[in-house]
Amino acid sequence: MGHKVVVGSDTQLIAPVRIGDGVTIGAGSTITRDVEAGMLAISRPPQKSIANWQRPKKK
């Protein structure tokens, strides 16, 4: 991990990754690839809403 890196809360770094100097990682991100120095890294999957979904019932 580089120097002066800021990692937001609830962030996962999936090894092996290299994080360069001065990188900022947005909260809630999952980082799976190297991040070059000075960059902002975020991962935000699109929200899904599933129609007609039913919660499983206990047996």
N, C-alpha and C positions, 0 to 999 in steps of 0.2 A: 504494500500500500504506500502510495506517495505521501509527500509532506503537504500539510495544510489542506487535507481532504475533509469535506463536510458530508456526513452521511445522515439522511433523514431517518426518522423513527420508522419502525416496522419494515426495515429494508433487509433483503436477503442477498448475499453475495454467493453465487454458486461456483465453487472451486472447479477448475483453476481459473481465476481471473486476475488481471493486473490492473490496478487503478493508478493513474498518473498523478503527478503533483497538481495541486490546486483544483481538483475535481470536486463538483458538488453533485450529490446523488439525491434525487427527490424522494420524499417520504413514501413508503409503501411500494417501492420499486423492487423488482427482482432482476438482478444484474447477472447475465449469463455470458457476456463477452467483455473483452478488455475495453477500458475507457482511457483515451489519450488525455494527456495533461491539459488542464484548463477547460475541459468540457463539462457540460451539464448532462447528466444521464437520468432518464426517466423511463419507466415502463408502466403503461396504463392500458390494460386490455379494455375493449369496449364493454359497456354494461349490457347485460342480456336480461330480458324479461320474457319468461316462458308462460304462454297462455295455457290454461287448463291443467296446470301442474297441481298435483295433490300430494300433500304430506303423507309419507308412509304411516300406516296404522300399526300399532303394536299388537302382537299376537297374544 
